[in-house]
């Protein structure tokens, strides 16, 4: 009788078995979960500090921003320990690497704070779709055109799409006329990012906000402060 093949061990479990004795390792244990979490964090952002700095020489900056020159890591670490601080590698790709004497916990806090501020300043551009048909009437066309202009002035991109149904594929020129008319009617509110093109039975074009429209966007008015009233003379 043929014996069934043993289940194949995962790569993660194999690495952990090499790192720990069998008595200490269990795939569902808390130690396994903590190591995987550490590996994910280190893969995202690995910062060398203190004894982990492996360069022969480093350029050292103290906690006040002053240059201490090029030192060996053990000399810089000794200075950091005397001041009750850490030695943090802030520029590993420089020659020699740049390290700073500072509190490591505060460094991580400031780094995360600056990353959050940068994410807030990022402008998220979404693509809003405006759909047309070959048989669109004038009222619907004007409504959809105004929608597209509103999206562009709001800083979003616009995908103008038109679907051909059945025998309408024989009259593609009608669809091109509608999309080209939309591009002309939008004017300076947007620029063409992708010219009209066919994908299957759908004709579409991509419009992006123009820099002129963003520059001309009115800023919210600041309410005027009432002038102080002088007290009446007694």
C-alpha positions as CSV (number, residue, x, y, z in Angstrom):
1,X,0.0,0.0,0.0
2,X,1.3,3.4,-1.0
3,X,2.0,5.8,2.0
4,X,0.6,9.3,1.8
5,X,3.2,12.1,1.5
6,X,3.9,14.1,4.6
7,X,2.5,17.7,4.5
8,X,5.1,20.2,3.3
9,X,6.4,22.5,6.1
10,X,6.1,26.2,5.5
11,X,9.2,28.3,5.0
12,X,8.5,30.4,8.1
13,X,8.2,27.4,10.3
14,X,11.4,25.9,8.9
15,X,13.3,29.2,9.7
16,X,11.9,29.3,13.2
17,X,12.9,25.6,13.8
18,X,16.5,26.5,12.9
19,X,16.4,29.6,15.2
20,X,14.9,27.9,18.3
21,X,15.1,24.4,19.8
22,X,12.1,22.1,19.3
23,X,11.2,22.4,23.0
24,X,10.8,26.2,22.7
25,X,9.2,26.4,19.3
26,X,5.5,26.0,18.6
27,X,3.9,27.5,15.4
28,X,0.9,28.7,17.3
29,X,2.7,30.1,20.4
30,X,3.2,33.7,21.4
31,X,6.9,33.7,20.6
32,X,6.2,32.8,17.0
33,X,3.7,35.7,16.7
34,X,6.1,38.2,18.2
35,X,8.9,37.3,15.9
36,X,6.7,37.6,12.8
37,X,5.5,41.0,14.0
38,X,9.1,42.1,14.5
39,X,10.1,40.9,11.1
40,X,7.3,42.9,9.5
41,X,8.3,46.1,11.3
42,X,12.0,45.7,10.5
43,X,11.1,45.0,6.8
44,X,9.2,48.3,6.7
45,X,11.8,50.5,8.4
46,X,15.0,49.2,9.9
47,X,17.1,51.8,11.9
48,X,20.4,50.8,13.3
49,X,21.2,52.2,16.8
50,X,23.9,51.8,19.4
51,X,25.7,48.4,19.1
52,X,23.9,47.5,15.8
53,X,25.9,50.2,13.9
54,X,28.5,48.2,11.9
55,X,30.4,50.9,10.0
56,X,34.1,51.3,10.8
57,X,33.8,55.1,10.9
58,X,30.8,57.4,11.2
59,X,30.2,61.1,11.1
60,X,28.7,62.1,14.5
61,X,26.3,65.0,15.3
62,X,25.4,65.6,18.9
63,X,22.0,66.4,20.4
64,X,22.6,70.2,19.8
65,X,23.3,69.7,16.1
66,X,27.0,70.3,16.4
67,X,29.5,68.3,14.4
68,X,31.8,66.0,16.5
69,X,33.7,64.8,13.5
70,X,34.4,61.3,12.2
71,X,34.7,58.8,15.0
72,X,34.6,55.1,15.4
73,X,31.2,53.7,16.6
74,X,32.4,52.6,20.0
75,X,33.8,56.1,20.7
76,X,30.6,57.8,19.6
77,X,28.5,55.3,21.6
78,X,30.6,56.0,24.7
79,X,29.8,59.7,24.4
80,X,26.1,58.9,23.9
81,X,26.1,56.7,27.0
82,X,27.8,59.4,29.1
83,X,25.0,61.8,28.2
84,X,22.2,59.2,28.8
85,X,21.2,59.1,25.1
86,X,21.4,56.8,22.1
87,X,23.5,56.7,18.9
88,X,21.1,56.6,15.9
89,X,22.1,56.0,12.3
90,X,20.1,58.7,10.5
91,X,21.8,58.5,7.0
92,X,23.2,55.0,6.4
93,X,23.9,55.6,2.7
94,X,26.3,58.5,3.3
95,X,30.1,58.0,3.2
96,X,30.8,57.7,6.0
97,X,27.3,57.0,7.5
98,X,25.9,59.9,9.6
99,X,24.8,59.1,13.2
100,X,23.2,61.4,15.7
101,X,23.3,61.4,19.5
102,X,19.7,61.7,20.6
103,X,16.9,60.0,22.5
104,X,15.8,57.1,20.2
105,X,12.2,57.1,21.5
106,X,11.9,60.8,20.8
107,X,13.5,60.3,17.3
108,X,10.8,57.8,16.4
109,X,8.0,60.1,17.7
110,X,9.3,63.0,15.7
111,X,9.7,60.8,12.6
112,X,6.2,59.5,12.8
113,X,4.9,63.1,13.5
114,X,6.6,64.4,10.3
115,X,5.3,61.5,8.3
116,X,1.7,62.1,9.4
117,X,2.1,65.8,8.5
118,X,3.4,64.9,5.1
119,X,0.4,62.5,4.5
120,X,-2.0,65.3,5.5
121,X,-0.5,67.6,2.9
122,X,-0.8,65.0,0.1
123,X,-3.6,65.8,-2.3
124,X,-5.7,62.7,-3.2
125,X,-6.9,62.9,-6.7
126,X,-9.9,60.7,-7.6
127,X,-11.4,59.9,-11.0
128,X,-15.1,60.8,-11.3
129,X,-16.9,59.2,-14.3
130,X,-19.5,61.0,-16.4
131,X,-21.5,58.7,-18.7
132,X,-23.0,59.7,-22.0
133,X,-25.0,57.8,-24.7
134,X,-25.2,58.3,-28.4
135,X,-28.9,59.4,-28.0
136,X,-28.2,62.0,-25.3
137,X,-30.5,65.0,-25.5
138,X,-29.3,68.6,-25.0
139,X,-30.6,69.0,-21.5
140,X,-28.9,65.8,-20.3
141,X,-25.7,66.8,-22.1
142,X,-25.6,70.2,-20.3
143,X,-26.3,68.6,-16.9
144,X,-23.4,66.1,-17.4
145,X,-21.1,68.8,-18.7
146,X,-21.7,71.0,-15.7
147,X,-21.0,67.9,-13.5
148,X,-17.7,67.4,-15.2
149,X,-16.7,71.1,-14.8
150,X,-17.7,70.9,-11.1
151,X,-15.5,67.8,-10.6
152,X,-12.5,69.5,-12.4
153,X,-12.8,72.7,-10.4
154,X,-12.9,70.5,-7.2
155,X,-9.5,69.1,-8.2
156,X,-10.6,65.6,-9.4
157,X,-10.0,64.0,-12.8
158,X,-13.0,63.2,-15.0
159,X,-13.5,60.1,-17.2
160,X,-16.0,60.8,-19.9
161,X,-17.4,57.6,-21.2
162,X,-19.9,56.6,-23.9
163,X,-21.2,53.1,-24.5
164,X,-22.3,51.9,-27.9
165,X,-25.2,49.5,-27.9
166,X,-26.1,47.1,-30.8
167,X,-26.2,48.8,-34.2
168,X,-24.8,52.0,-32.7
169,X,-21.3,50.6,-33.3
170,X,-21.8,51.4,-37.0
171,X,-22.1,55.1,-36.0
172,X,-19.0,55.7,-33.9
173,X,-18.5,59.2,-35.4
174,X,-21.6,60.3,-33.4
175,X,-19.9,59.2,-30.1
176,X,-16.7,60.9,-31.0
177,X,-18.6,64.1,-31.8
178,X,-20.2,64.1,-28.3
179,X,-16.9,63.5,-26.5
180,X,-15.0,66.1,-28.6
181,X,-17.8,68.6,-28.0
182,X,-17.4,68.0,-24.3
183,X,-13.7,68.7,-24.4
184,X,-14.3,72.0,-26.3
185,X,-17.1,73.1,-24.0
186,X,-15.1,72.5,-20.8
187,X,-12.5,75.0,-22.0
188,X,-9.9,76.1,-19.5
189,X,-11.5,74.1,-16.6
190,X,-9.6,71.0,-17.7
191,X,-7.0,69.6,-20.0
192,X,-7.1,66.3,-22.0
193,X,-4.9,63.7,-20.3
194,X,-6.0,60.9,-22.7
195,X,-7.6,61.6,-26.0
196,X,-10.9,59.7,-26.9
197,X,-10.2,56.1,-27.6
198,X,-12.2,52.9,-27.9
199,X,-12.0,50.0,-25.5
200,X,-14.5,47.3,-26.6
201,X,-17.8,49.0,-27.0
202,X,-16.9,52.0,-24.8
203,X,-15.4,55.3,-26.0
204,X,-13.8,57.3,-23.2
205,X,-11.4,60.2,-22.6
206,X,-9.7,61.3,-19.4
207,X,-9.7,65.0,-18.4
208,X,-7.5,66.5,-15.6
209,X,-7.8,69.8,-13.8
210,X,-5.9,72.6,-15.4
211,X,-3.4,74.8,-13.5
212,X,-5.2,77.9,-14.6
213,X,-8.4,76.8,-13.0
214,X,-6.7,75.9,-9.8
215,X,-5.0,79.3,-9.7
216,X,-8.2,81.1,-10.3
217,X,-10.1,79.2,-7.7
218,X,-11.5,81.7,-5.2
219,X,-10.3,81.6,-1.6
220,X,-12.9,81.7,1.2
221,X,-13.4,85.3,2.4
222,X,-12.3,86.2,5.9
223,X,-15.1,88.0,7.8
224,X,-14.0,91.6,8.6
225,X,-13.5,92.4,12.3
226,X,-15.8,95.2,13.6
227,X,-13.8,98.4,14.5
228,X,-13.5,99.0,18.2
229,X,-15.8,101.6,19.6
230,X,-14.1,104.4,21.6
231,X,-15.6,104.9,25.1
232,X,-17.7,108.0,25.4
233,X,-16.1,110.9,27.3
234,X,-17.6,111.6,30.7
